[in-house]
């Protein structure tokens, strides 16, 4: 099947099937791209779990809204590379390679506006009320800090390392007296990026990785955390000094147990992801991290060039370490994409693997 899409049940994200996606005629001002390479990580599970409007992306917006109309099956957003296959837009020729946010499908249709040397913004009507950060597409030829040798790692880590770096930056900016930081879902790619960014600081708090028993060995092997604690051993976390909880798991029961253990020592809690998407219950009150807002803040304070330079330098150091942290696991086509999604959503993916999918097998 050369043209396909993965249809996901919006009410039960474990239900997903491959569907045929025939070529559609292009309207004036539109382009079609073939999605060549993308990643499948726990972050994509967060997108699915927050697919419906939940107030996070806006009062009436969710992650399903990027690539599907209400009432249609959910199309999961993924990060990666695509190539223009058809174009009615001057300045975007067939063969142009792009980096950005795509549907879990072999092809996508976009409506570029503000086309320039760096890239463009997708102006599809359904995306107008969604955060602009996700609507920007970059020409690969104009990507900052891109090295073709790192191509396979870009879809996996570039957006997630940026998120982790921004969280670490916010902690050092706003929480100066922390004695320790606890990261849940410590094996997730975003948490690994966060831990790497934290360890770059010469004066930093103790970093504790909270994870499942099955992932504990891998998390310890990364060397990114000062201590690894499993979810069934929260009572072993030391109490003393100001502590922050960075919650990548989104499991209210785990967060509540940590809060009960630390009591007044827990001075800051931030929600980041929903990798434990099936978990329910009441957890402690926490701020919710939103990367686009932090990018806007630092861009305004430092200026765009200084901000990009800081990210680029840190990213370069991470790229030198990434091959020791995970191994690449390459999948092919619709069937490969479906299996990768099912592994991610059921929590059976190997934490040591960085899963990438070639869209056109």
N, C-alpha and C positions, 0 to 999 in steps of 0.2 A: 504494500500500500504506500504510494508516494505522497499522498495528501491525506493527512489524518489529524485528529484532535482527540484529547482525552476529556471525556464528559464526566464530571464529578457531581454526585448528588449533593445539592446544597444543604439538605437536612441530615445527611449521613455521609460524612466525608470518607468513610471507608469504602463506599460504593463508587467504583470508577470503571469505565469501559472505553475502549477505542472506538471512535466513530469515523466514518468517511467524511472528508471535508473537500468537496469539489471546488474547482477553480471558480472564482466569482468575477464578474466584470468589474473593472475599476472605473470609478467616477473621476472626473477631472479634479486634479489636486490630490490624488491618492497614489500610494505606492504599495506594492506587494513585496514581502521579503520571505525568504526561506530561512527558517530557524536552524542554524547549522550546529551550534554547540551550546548546551546550557547545563546548569548544575541542579542537583536534587539534594537538598539538605533539610535539617530540622526546621530551618527558617521558612521553607515552603509549607510545612505543616502549620506554622503560625499563620501564614496567609490564608490557608484553608479554614482554620479554626475561627479566624476573624473575617471570614468571607462576607457574612451578612452585616448590615449596618449595626454597629455597636457603639457609635459615638467617638471612636478612635480617629477615624479619617475625616470625620465631619458628622453633623447631626443625622444625615441620611445617606451614609456611604459605607461601603465595605470593600474588601479586596476583590470580590467577584465582579464588582462594577467596572474594573479596568478593561475587561475583555469579553463581557457578555451582558446582554440585556436582561432585565428582571424577568423571571419565569423560564429562562433558558438554563440548560445545565451549566454548572460552574466551570470556568476555565481558569486553571491555576496560573498565577504569575510566576515566571522564572526569570533568572538573570543569565545573560549570555550573549553570544554573537549571532548575527543574522546577515544575510546578503540580499541586496535588492535584486529581484527577479523581473519585476515589471514596474514601470514608472511613467506617470504623467506630470511629473514635477521637474521643472528646470533645475539643474544643479545636483540632482540625485539620479545618477545614471545606473543602468543595470550593471551589476557586478560590484557596486559600492558595498564595503563591509561596515557594519554598524555594531555598536555595543549598547545594550540597554535591557529593557524590561519587556518580556514577551509572554504570550500565552503558551500553555503546555500543548503545543501543536506543531505541525510541520511548517505552516505558513501563517502569516499575519498580514492584515491590511491596515495601514496607517494613513493619516492625513497631515503631512508635515506643514508646519508654519514656522516663520522666523528661521528659514534655512540659511546657514552661514558656514564659515570655514570649519567650525568645530562640530556642528551638528544641527539639530532642529528640535522642535517641540511637536508632539502629536496633538492635533486639535480635534480629534474625534469628539462629537458632542457629548457622549457619555462620560468623557474624562475631564470635562471642564470644571466640575466641582471637586475634583480629586486633587491631592497635593501635587504641585508642579514638579517636585523632585522626581517623581516616578514617570513623568511624561517627557523627560528629556532624553534624547538619543544622541550618541556621539559617533562621529566617524572614527573608525579604528586608527586611521592615519593621523588623527589629531589627539589621540588619547595621551594624557599625562602619564608618565612613568610606565608605559607599556613596553614590554619586551616580548618578542615572539616566542622566546624560550619559555616564558611563563604563561603562554596562552591558555593551556588547560587548567591552570589554577585560577585564572581571572574569574570565571563564572562562579567558582566555589567560594573564593575568599574575598574578592575585591569589595563587594557591597557589605559583606559581613565584617571584614576587618575594619572598614570605615566606621560601621556602627560600634564595634568594640572600642575603637580608638576614641570615638566621641564620648562614649560613656566614661572611659578612664579620664578623659580631659575634663568632663563635668565634675567627676569626683574630686580631682585635684584642685579644681577651680572653686568648688563650693563647700567641700567637706575637708577642711584642713587638718582636723585633729583625730582622724580615724586611726584606731589601733589595729583593726582587722577588717577585711572585706570577705564576704561569703558569696560565692557564685554558684547558683543552682544549675542543673543541666551542664555541668562543667565540661563534658565531652563534646558539647555542641560546637559547631564551627564559629559561631558568634562569640561564645564564651572563650574559646581558645584565642581568638583575636583580641578580646578584652584583656585576658591574662597576659598576653605578650606585650600589649601596650602598657599595662600596669608595671610590668617588670622592667621596662625601660627607664623608669624613674629611679634616681639614685636614693631618694628618701621616700619610702613607700610603706603602707601598712602591710601586715601579714595577710597573705592571700590564701583562702581556703576554698578548695573545689568540692562541691557537694554533688554526688553522683550516685548512680545505681551500683549495686555490687558487681554486676556484670561488666561495667565500664571502668571500675576503680583502677584496675591494673593499667589500662591504657592512659587514663588521666594522670596517674603517677609517672608513667614513662615519659610523658611530654616534658616533664621538668618545669612546667610553667607555674605550678602551684606550690606553695610552701607546705601545705598539708592537704591530704585528700580524706574526706569523710563520706561515708555512705549514708543513704537516706534512713537506714535503720539504726544509725548510730549518732543521731543529732545530739543526744545527751552527752556526747563526748566533746562537743565544741566548748572551748574554754570561754569563761565569762570574765571580762575585764577590759576596760577601755571602750571607747566609742566604736561601734560596729555598724557597717553598712551591709545590707542584703541586696544583691543584684540578682533578680529572679528571671532567669531565662526559661525556666520550666513552666511557670504559670500554674503551679499546683497549689491550690489554697491550703490544703492540709499540711504540706511540707512547710510552706511559709508560716503558717500558724504555729507549727511545732518549733520552728526556729525562733519566732517571736516570743513564744512562751519560755523557751530555754534562756534567752538573753535578757528578757524583761527590759529594764530601763537602759541596758547597755546597747540595745538596738536603737540607734539614733537616726537612721536613714534607711528607707526601703524603696527600691525602684523596680517596677515591672518592665520587662523587656520583651519576652516572648511567651509562647504558649505551646511549647513542645509536648507537654503533658496535656494535650488538648481535651482528653476525655475526663480529666479531673474536675470535680465540682466541690462546692462547699464555700465556707466563709473564711477568708484569710485576713491578714492585717491590712490596714490602709497603707497604700503606697502610691508614690508618684509613678506616672507611666512615661517611659522614655520615648521620644519621637525624634528620630535622627534629622529630618528636614528642618525642624525648628532650631536644633543645635548648630547645624551647618549655617543657617541664616545668621544666627547670633555671632558665631566666630568669624564668618565672612565680613560682617559689618564692623566687628571690633578690630580685626587684624588686617583686613583687606584681602581680596581674593587671591592675589599672588602669594602672600605670606601664608595664608591658610593652606593652599595647595602644596606649597613647598614643605610645610610641616608634615602633612599627610604623606607626601611623596617620599620623604626621607625615612619615615617610620615604616612605610610599606616596603621600601627597598630592603630594610633590615629583616622584616618578616619574611620576604621572599627568599632570603638566604637560609632561613630556618625551616621553611614550610615542608620541604621534602623529607625532613627528619620527623615531622609531626604526623603526616598521613601519607597514604599511598593512593595513587589514582586508580579508580575502578571505572572503566569506560563501558557504556552500554550503547546499543544501536537501535534507532528507529522507534516505531510506535510500541512494539512489544517491550523493548528495553525501557522505554519511558514509563510504561504502565507498571512494570515490575519494580522499578526504582521508586515510584510514587507509593506503591503499596508497602514496600519495606519502610519507607520514611514514616508513613502514617500509622503503621502498626508497631513502630519502635523496634523493628528487627534489623535495621541497617547496621552494618559493622562500623563502630565509631572510628576505627582506624582508617576507613576508606573515605576518599573524596570522590563522590559519584558524579560523573559527567555523562551526558547523553548526546550522541550525534543525532540530530533530528531526522536527517535523511539517510536511511541505511542503504 
